[in-house]
Amino acid sequence: PEPYILLTTVYLKQNKIDSAFDAVKKGLYGFPDNPSLLYLNGTILLNKNKEKEGIENLIKVTEDDNAPADIKKEAETILVNIFSKQRKCFGIIRQQN
């Protein structure tokens, strides 16, 4: 999976989101449970406003006992931020009613 991870990362650094998305999808075809590819795919999906799918990918990373610690921690941080924002939005809505 390393070539796909590296290629996706290069595209992301060049701000070529669609190319990065294509590369990570190809990587996931061959390595569907790779936590690094799932993490990259999840973050790309979030950037493409596909929140549900992105969250699902990041949750898979956090549940993988073999995921690298740094990737797992970053996935957890992103999820906490998403859920905190959602909670604040719902809190504001409840206060107005």
Secondary structure, DSSP 8 states (H G I E B T S, - for coil): -HHHHHHHHHHHHTT-HHHHHHHHHHHHHH-TT-HHHHHHHHHHHHHTT-HHHHHHHHHHHHH-TTS-HHHHHHHHHHHHHHHHHHHHHHHHHHHH-
